[in-house]
Amino acid sequence: MTTLVRAAVVMLLATLFYGQQASGQQMPVPKSTNDLVTWVRLHNKAPFDRDSAQMPTKTFPSLKATPLAASAAAKFKNVKVNQDRNPWPKAEVGSAVDPITGKNYVVMTNDFRENWDHEFYHVSTNGGQAWTDDSMVGGFDPYTGGAQLTFQSDPGVALDSVGHSVLSAITGNNIFDFTNLYENLDTEIEVAVGYSHGTYTLLLPTVVDFQPCNFSALAFTCAIQLDKPLVTIDNVPESPNNGTVYVYYTAFCVQPTPCSDGNATIPAFSSAILEAHAPGAGLPFGAPNLVSGQFTQEQFSDIVIDSHGVAHAFFDDFSTGVNISMYMSTFNGSSWVVNPTPIATFVPSGVASLNWVFRTSGTIAPGCGIKGDTAYCAFSSNQVGNGPTESGMSVYLATVNTSTGASRITRVNNDPFNDGKDHIFPWATATDRSVYVGWYDDRNDPFNTLAQYFVGKSTDGGKTFPTQLAVNDVPFNPCVGFPGCGFFGDYTQLVSGPDGLVHAAWSDTRDGASMQVWSQTISW
């Protein structure tokens, strides 16, 4: 292999490597391209990387839904969120509620209606009863003359207290021109600012971070690949940082020497959590900061704001290669400081269902909410700490004192331990009186095929969840909506407003042929 072709292979395999750390496999520092090729062939299980996902051209037979016993969901009447009428899937859901009234509710989805994934957002001004259908603006690549990048992924949305929305996403290229020996895998983290409580957004995106990754016969540029951004806004009334917009994401250094990005240095062939913030919606972002400290194999992050306006980030560390540890990092106004004690340590080994072959690596990510100074981070795993292992994945909640870093871990789903059932893609939110967690669950299907979207409620600070109900009207087969059961997203956010109402939105294949997004407002 020539040096140029060998470099291209390194870039391609580095993008595949994203999914490997999520399965608990640590990538060794490769001594050669052949070593990297061998490692990825042995460990790559994902059908494709979430970012730059494209609908496959091959068709597959649909897996039709089979009858399932009636559940408590019969008491609900779900509302469809996306307003298009085509069968292209919508997999991955970001959500936010107006922090002042709770009436304006924005849902953002990873949508394949244009073949390549692209972000669409949907706004309800009446608490989820009716919805709009709009496209988020895409990014523009300075390395290709300002042409629009080819894909957009990872929906994130937040609303501030003065009527702005901020939509976040990763945009990137997936260009392979073998005739002219040109390849472009540039990645960009961007936001789109909205007005009138999110009902419309600007025509131009704001760039948070851009990293070139391209080569031709004459030039080669690729140091960093970006992934998995989300957004949080400080809406604490007395906070000195009120209105600050935090965007946070994973940066992969894919070269044999350390990488630099803003104020952060990332060791060679490793990954880190970065964050950039702006003092308000529509204002410029500062240089990226290192969130994950000395750790070197990091993915998945979520930021919450405590009652004093202090930002706390939660992220997963894969550096041991077996156990995964979740850490908290706190922003002191100038830098991020990682609490030395993990808030949770766990060992995920995958779902028990033989029918669900879509990637589930995102289910181990922290999905967090906060009330006061107590954060609640949900995740799924087969084992927590030194506890027993079960064949399926259960939902766990880490309840964290953000002042001290002390945490308590609770199993959320209340079906029997090790019953061969799966509970995936959880997210937590908190109201004045209760803690809620939402997740996908197959406990009611003896064939481990049909899913329901469950929401559990705790009134004792996350210690127990005696009330947990399936809130979707109709059970569904998550493998129907994407050819070959290839993709079902990486997260589904559950949110709540100041009125105490909880809002659930999830991907759903109830029609037996497509994957759409449905919602339900929860008042119990």
Long-range contacts (C-beta under 8 A, 24 or more apart in sequence): 1-33, 4-181, 4-215, 4-217, 4-220, 6-33, 7-215, 7-220, 7-222, 8-183, 8-215, 9-33, 9-36, 9-37, 10-36, 10-254, 11-183, 11-185, 11-213, 11-215, 11-222, 11-254, 12-185, 13-37, 13-40, 14-225, 14-252, 14-254, 15-49, 15-51, 15-52, 15-185, 15-225, 16-40, 16-44, 16-46, 16-49, 17-252, 18-49, 18-50, 18-51, 18-225, 18-227, 18-252, 18-299, 19-44, 19-45, 19-46, 19-49, 19-50, 19-359, 19-361, 20-44, 21-271, 21-297, 21-299, 21-318, 22-299, 22-300, 22-318, 22-361, 22-362, 22-364, 23-348, 23-350, 23-361, 24-318, 24-321, 24-322, 24-323, 24-324, 24-347, 24-348, 25-318, 25-321, 26-297, 26-318, 26-319, 26-320, 26-321, 27-269, 27-297, 29-256, 29-268, 29-269, 30-269, 45-359, 46-359, 46-361, 47-357, 47-358, 47-359, 47-484, 47-486, 47-487, 48-486, 48-487, 50-92, 50-153, 50-154, 50-359, 50-362, 50-487, 50-489, 50-490, 51-151, 51-153, 51-154, 51-170, 51-172, 51-187, 51-227, 52-116, 52-117, 52-150, 52-151, 52-153, 52-172, 52-173, 52-174, 52-185, 53-112, 53-116, 53-117, 53-151, 53-153, 53-487, 54-115, 54-116, 54-117, 54-151, 54-174, 55-88, 55-89, 55-112, 55-115, 55-482, 55-483, 56-483, 56-484, 56-486, 58-483, 58-484, 59-483, 60-483, 60-484, 60-485, 62-480, 62-512, 62-513, 63-355, 63-449, 63-477, 63-479, 63-480, 63-485, 64-477, 64-480, 64-512, 65-450, 65-474, 65-475, 65-476, 65-477, 65-480, 65-509, 65-510, 65-512, 66-445, 66-447, 66-449, 66-450, 66-477, 68-444, 68-445, 68-450, 68-475, 69-444, 71-444, 71-452, 71-469, 71-470, 71-475, 72-469, 72-470, 73-452, 73-469, 73-470, 73-471, 73-472, 73-473, 73-474, 73-475, 74-473, 76-471, 76-472, 76-473, 76-520, 77-473, 78-471, 78-472, 78-473, 78-508, 78-518, 78-519, 78-520, 79-128, 79-129, 79-130, 79-131, 79-518, 79-519, 79-520, 80-131, 80-516, 80-517, 80-518, 80-519, 81-107, 81-109, 81-122, 81-131, 81-505, 81-516, 81-517, 81-518, 81-519, 82-109, 82-111, 82-120, 82-122, 82-131, 82-133, 82-516, 82-517, 83-122, 83-131, 83-132, 83-133, 84-113, 84-133, 86-113, 86-514, 87-481, 87-513, 87-514, 88-112, 88-113, 88-114, 88-115, 88-514, 89-481, 89-482, 89-487, 89-507, 89-514, 89-515, 90-120, 90-507, 90-515, 90-516, 90-517, 91-481, 91-482, 91-487, 91-488, 91-489, 91-507, 91-515, 92-153, 92-154, 92-155, 92-489, 92-490, 92-491, 92-492, 92-507, 93-155, 93-489, 93-491, 93-492, 93-493, 93-505, 93-506, 93-507, 93-517, 94-155, 94-156, 94-157, 94-230, 94-491, 94-493, 95-157, 95-493, 95-494, 95-495, 95-503, 95-505, 96-157, 96-158, 96-159, 96-165, 96-198, 96-495, 97-159, 97-495, 97-496, 97-497, 97-503, 98-159, 98-197, 98-198, 98-497, 99-159, 99-160, 99-161, 99-235, 99-497, 99-498, 100-161, 100-498, 101-497, 101-498, 101-499, 102-127, 102-497, 102-498, 102-499, 102-501, 103-127, 103-497, 103-499, 104-159, 104-197, 104-198, 104-199, 105-495, 105-497, 105-503, 106-157, 106-159, 106-165, 106-194, 106-198, 107-131, 107-157, 107-505, 107-517, 107-519, 108-136, 108-155, 108-156, 108-157, 108-167, 109-155, 109-507, 109-517, 110-153, 110-154, 110-155, 110-489, 116-150, 116-151, 116-152, 116-174, 117-151, 117-152, 117-153, 118-151, 118-152, 119-152, 119-153, 119-155, 119-167, 119-169, 121-155, 121-157, 121-167, 121-198, 121-201, 122-517, 123-197, 123-198, 123-199, 125-197, 125-199, 127-501, 127-503, 127-521, 128-503, 128-519, 128-520, 128-521, 131-519, 132-199, 134-200, 134-201, 136-167, 136-169, 136-192, 136-201, 137-192, 137-201, 137-202, 137-203, 137-204, 137-205, 138-171, 138-205, 139-171, 139-188, 139-190, 139-205, 139-207, 140-205, 141-173, 141-184, 141-186, 141-188, 142-210, 143-184, 143-186, 143-212, 143-214, 144-173, 144-175, 144-184, 144-186, 149-173, 149-186, 149-188, 150-174, 150-175, 154-227, 154-228, 154-229, 154-230, 154-490, 156-229, 156-230, 156-231, 156-247, 157-198, 157-231, 158-231, 158-232, 158-233, 158-245, 159-197, 159-198, 159-233, 160-233, 160-235, 160-243, 160-245, 160-280, 160-281, 161-235, 161-237, 161-242, 161-243, 162-243, 163-195, 163-196, 163-197, 164-193, 164-194, 164-195, 164-198, 164-280, 164-281, 164-282, 165-193, 165-194, 165-195, 165-197, 165-198, 165-201, 165-281, 166-191, 166-192, 166-193, 166-194, 166-231, 166-233, 166-245, 166-281, 167-191, 167-192, 167-193, 167-194, 167-201, 167-231, 168-208, 168-229, 168-230, 168-231, 168-247, 169-229, 170-226, 170-227, 170-228, 170-229, 170-249, 171-205, 172-226, 173-214, 175-214, 180-216, 180-217, 181-216, 181-217, 182-214, 182-215, 182-216, 182-217, 183-214, 183-215, 183-216, 184-213, 184-214, 185-213, 185-214, 185-222, 185-225, 186-210, 186-211, 186-212, 186-213, 186-214, 187-211, 187-213, 187-224, 187-225, 187-226, 187-227, 188-226, 189-226, 189-229, 189-247, 189-249, 189-276, 191-231, 191-245, 191-247, 193-281, 193-282, 202-282, 206-278, 206-282, 206-284, 206-285, 208-247, 208-276, 208-285, 208-288, 209-249, 209-251, 209-261, 209-262, 209-274, 209-276, 209-288, 211-251, 211-261, 213-254, 222-254, 222-255, 223-253, 223-254, 223-255, 223-259, 224-251, 224-252, 224-253, 224-254, 224-259, 224-261, 224-266, 225-251, 225-252, 225-254, 226-250, 226-251, 226-252, 227-251, 227-252, 227-299, 228-299, 228-300, 228-301, 228-490, 230-301, 230-302, 230-303, 232-302, 232-303, 232-304, 232-305, 232-311, 233-281, 234-305, 234-309, 234-311, 235-305, 236-305, 236-306, 236-307, 236-308, 236-309, 238-309, 239-305, 239-308, 239-309, 240-309, 241-279, 241-309, 241-311, 242-309, 243-279, 243-280, 243-281, 244-277, 244-278, 244-279, 244-280, 244-311, 245-277, 245-278, 245-279, 245-280, 245-281, 245-283, 245-285, 246-275, 246-276, 246-277, 246-303, 246-311, 247-275, 247-276, 247-277, 247-285, 248-273, 248-274, 248-275, 248-276, 248-291, 248-301, 248-302, 248-303, 248-313, 249-273, 249-274, 249-275, 249-301, 250-274, 250-298, 250-299, 250-300, 250-301, 251-288, 261-288, 262-286, 262-287, 262-288, 262-289, 263-287, 263-288, 263-289, 263-290, 264-288, 264-289, 264-290, 265-290, 266-290, 266-296, 267-296, 270-296, 270-297, 271-296, 271-297, 271-298, 271-299, 272-296, 272-298, 273-298, 273-299, 273-301, 273-313, 273-315, 273-329, 275-303, 275-313, 275-331, 275-336, 289-335, 289-336, 290-335, 290-336, 291-315, 291-329, 291-336, 292-317, 292-327, 292-329, 292-336, 292-338, 293-329, 293-336, 293-337, 293-338, 294-338, 295-319, 295-327, 295-338, 299-365, 300-362, 300-364, 300-365, 300-366, 301-365, 301-366, 302-365, 302-366, 302-367, 302-368, 302-377, 303-368, 304-368, 304-369, 304-370, 304-375, 304-402, 305-370, 306-370, 306-372, 306-373, 306-375, 306-402, 306-403, 307-372, 307-373, 308-373, 310-402, 312-370, 312-375, 312-402, 314-343, 314-366, 314-368, 314-375, 314-377, 314-400, 315-366, 316-364, 316-365, 316-366, 317-342, 322-347, 323-347, 324-348, 324-364, 324-381, 326-366, 326-377, 326-379, 326-398, 328-375, 328-400, 328-402, 328-405, 330-402, 339-405, 341-405, 343-377, 343-398, 343-400, 343-405, 343-407, 344-377, 344-379, 344-384, 344-385, 344-396, 344-398, 344-407, 344-409, 345-384, 345-385, 346-379, 346-381, 346-383, 346-384, 346-385, 346-396, 347-381, 347-382, 347-383, 347-389, 348-380, 348-381, 348-382, 348-383, 348-393, 349-382, 349-383, 349-389, 350-382, 350-393, 351-392, 351-393, 351-422, 351-424, 352-391, 352-392, 352-393, 352-420, 352-421, 352-422, 352-448, 353-392, 353-422, 353-442, 353-448, 353-449, 354-448, 355-447, 355-448, 355-449, 355-479, 355-485, 356-422, 356-442, 356-448, 356-449, 356-478, 356-479, 356-485, 356-488, 357-479, 357-484, 357-485, 357-486, 358-478, 358-479, 358-482, 358-485, 358-486, 358-487, 358-488, 359-487, 359-488, 359-490, 360-393, 360-424, 360-425, 360-488, 361-490, 362-425, 362-489, 362-490, 362-491, 363-393, 363-424, 363-425, 363-426, 363-490, 365-490, 365-491, 366-398, 367-425, 367-426, 367-427, 367-428, 367-491, 367-493, 367-494, 368-427, 368-428, 369-427, 369-428, 369-429, 369-430, 369-435, 369-436, 369-494, 369-496, 370-402, 370-430, 371-430, 371-431, 371-432, 371-435, 373-401, 373-402, 373-403, 374-399, 374-400, 374-401, 374-402, 374-430, 374-461, 375-399, 375-400, 375-402, 376-400, 376-428, 376-429, 376-430, 376-435, 376-437, 376-462, 377-428, 378-412, 378-426, 378-427, 378-428, 378-437, 378-439, 379-426, 380-423, 380-424, 380-425, 380-426, 380-439, 384-409, 384-411, 385-409, 388-417, 388-418, 389-418, 390-417, 390-418, 390-419, 391-418, 391-420, 392-418, 392-419, 392-420, 392-421, 392-422, 392-423, 393-422, 393-423, 393-424, 394-423, 395-423, 395-426, 395-437, 395-439, 395-456, 397-428, 397-435, 397-437, 397-462, 399-435, 399-461, 399-462, 399-463, 408-462, 408-463, 410-462, 410-463, 410-464, 410-465, 412-437, 412-439, 412-456, 412-465, 412-468, 413-439, 413-441, 413-443, 413-454, 413-456, 413-465, 413-468, 414-456, 414-465, 414-466, 414-468, 415-443, 419-443, 420-448, 421-448, 422-448, 423-454, 425-488, 425-489, 425-490, 425-491, 425-492, 427-491, 427-492, 427-493, 427-494, 428-462, 428-494, 429-494, 429-495, 429-496, 429-502, 430-496, 431-496, 431-500, 431-502, 432-500, 433-459, 433-500, 434-458, 434-459, 435-461, 435-462, 436-494, 436-496, 436-502, 436-522, 437-465, 437-494, 438-492, 438-494, 438-504, 438-506, 439-492, 440-478, 440-492, 440-506, 441-470, 444-470, 444-475, 445-475, 449-477, 449-479, 450-475, 450-476, 450-477, 451-475, 451-476, 451-477, 451-478, 452-476, 453-492, 453-504, 453-506, 453-508, 455-494, 455-502, 455-504, 455-522, 457-524, 467-524, 469-524, 471-504, 471-520, 471-522, 472-506, 472-508, 472-510, 472-518, 472-520, 473-510, 473-518, 474-508, 474-510, 475-510, 476-508, 476-509, 476-510, 477-509, 477-512, 478-507, 478-509, 478-515, 479-509, 480-509, 480-512, 480-513, 480-514, 480-515, 481-507, 481-509, 481-513, 481-514, 481-515, 481-516, 482-515, 488-515
